[in-house]
Amino acid sequence: MPLETIVAALATIPPQLARMQPVPLPNGAVLIRDERNGSLPTFEAAVAFMRALVDRRRFLILTEVRDLHEDPATRFAWLAGETRGAFEGAILVGQHSEIAAQCFRASGMDPALVFAFAHTKDASDRLMSILAAGDVALLRGRGRIDKLMRIPYAQFGTVGCWLDVCTRMSGCDTCPELQARNSQGQPTELPLLTPHGAT
């Protein structure tokens, strides 16, 4: 099969849910959902993708990265160093968010664009207030543990559940408690960004 045929066929495959899934937001920004697997290799691949973007403001929304067992200060200092130059700003979420924010500021990121939140809803609200048309944000977490998948839905309207601790093993996308509604009060369906940029 000719290479051109293979490339054309691959371009028609829709993104996998929460695996480098681009979600165009109402304000013209794009959120890259990559919260399904928090492992280090997938994190490094996602950062490489973001680093390659040009002429865009880039943000990182991060809870934790699996496969790193050092203490929080050492862990986030390393992550901040690995992402240096790939992002203009960061929203850090969770138990160690203040430590993470200190590390990202120390790595040279603009302190005015580094935010720390203990609660996911607060992080989601801040993201909505800082993203603008043309910006790209990478959403990274530990899937079923951190439940970051509520953030993209909230950018379109409201979300019914913001529990900080949830024992459900399923993702929020299929959970009846999500109750995501758009500005018209209808159930939110996240739009797809096609290979040619149309939704």
GIDAVEN-V766294 format. One record per helix or strand of 3 or more residues. SS is the DSSP state (alpha for helix, beta for strand). FROM is the first residue (numbers start at 0). TO is the last residue. Records with the same first field share a line. If there is no record, write none. Layout:
BEGIN
SS->FROM-TO, FROM-TO
END
This chain:
BEGIN
alpha->2-9, 39-51, 71-81, 96-105, 110-112, 119-129, 149-153, 171-173
beta->20-23, 29-32, 57-61, 88-92, 113-116, 135-139
END
